[in-house]
Amino acid sequence: MAIDYHEVGQRISARRKSLGLRQTQVCERCGINNNYLSNIERAVSIPSLEIFMRICAALDTTPDKLLLGTSSQGNDGLRQEIQEQLRGLNRKQLALVKSFISWAAEQPL
């Protein structure tokens, strides 16, 4: 199976933007320079495994999500997606979510 580095770069860019991060912020977290991340996102450069893992950590995601566009984490992946959605909620919204979760947990399936 060949890795499509153009797709990987697009996923890195999309994930970074979804977190509201600038390239400079990700570079600081990874210990790389701005041009290198830009080149990775545009598939001009291919990162080493070490740098790729640093990017995954900086973007709080898994390698399979960036490489394949899917997560093999099963329920853990679903939990991670829910956590990401919860990050932007205010206190009142979180209280509403908590109430819904309590209600849902009581429902027989």
VENGIWO-V548708 format. One record per residue. RES is the residue in three letters. OMEGA is omega in degrees with one decimal (none if undefined). Layout:
# VENGIWO-V548708
res=RES omega=OMEGA
res=RES omega=OMEGA
This chain:
# VENGIWO-V548708
res=MET omega=-179.7
res=ALA omega=178.3
res=ILE omega=177.0
res=ASP omega=-175.1
res=TYR omega=174.9
res=HIS omega=177.2
res=GLU omega=179.1
res=VAL omega=178.6
res=GLY omega=178.2
res=GLN omega=178.4
res=ARG omega=177.0
res=ILE omega=-179.8
res=SER omega=-179.3
res=ALA omega=179.9
res=ARG omega=179.3
res=ARG omega=-179.1
res=LYS omega=179.2
res=SER omega=177.4
res=LEU omega=-179.8
res=GLY omega=-177.7
res=LEU omega=172.3
res=ARG omega=179.0
res=GLN omega=-178.7
res=THR omega=179.8
res=GLN omega=178.7
res=VAL omega=179.4
res=CYS omega=178.4
res=GLU omega=179.6
res=ARG omega=-176.1
res=CYS omega=-176.1
res=GLY omega=177.5
res=ILE omega=179.6
res=ASN omega=-175.1
res=ASN omega=-178.5
res=ASN omega=-178.3
res=TYR omega=178.8
res=LEU omega=177.5
res=SER omega=178.8
res=ASN omega=178.1
res=ILE omega=-179.0
res=GLU omega=179.5
res=ARG omega=179.6
res=ALA omega=174.2
res=VAL omega=177.4
res=SER omega=176.0
res=ILE omega=-177.1
res=PRO omega=172.2
res=SER omega=178.9
res=LEU omega=179.6
res=GLU omega=180.0
res=ILE omega=178.7
res=PHE omega=178.9
res=MET omega=176.1
res=ARG omega=178.4
res=ILE omega=177.5
res=CYS omega=180.0
res=ALA omega=-179.0
res=ALA omega=-178.8
res=LEU omega=177.5
res=ASP omega=179.9
res=THR omega=-178.1
res=THR omega=178.4
res=PRO omega=-178.5
res=ASP omega=177.9
res=LYS omega=179.8
res=LEU omega=-178.7
res=LEU omega=-171.3
res=LEU omega=-177.2
res=GLY omega=178.8
res=THR omega=178.1
res=SER omega=178.7
res=SER omega=-174.5
res=GLN omega=179.7
res=GLY omega=-179.8
res=ASN omega=178.3
res=ASP omega=177.2
res=GLY omega=177.2
res=LEU omega=177.4
res=ARG omega=179.7
res=GLN omega=178.0
res=GLU omega=178.7
res=ILE omega=178.3
res=GLN omega=179.7
res=GLU omega=179.2
res=GLN omega=-179.0
res=LEU omega=-175.1
res=ARG omega=-175.8
res=GLY omega=-176.3
res=LEU omega=176.1
res=ASN omega=-175.1
res=ARG omega=-179.8
res=LYS omega=179.0
res=GLN omega=178.3
res=LEU omega=177.6
res=ALA omega=177.5
res=LEU omega=177.9
res=VAL omega=179.3
res=LYS omega=178.2
res=SER omega=179.5
res=PHE omega=179.7
res=ILE omega=178.0
res=SER omega=178.5
res=TRP omega=-177.8
res=ALA omega=-179.1
res=ALA omega=-179.7
res=GLU omega=-175.2
res=GLN omega=176.5
res=PRO omega=179.0
res=LEU omega=none
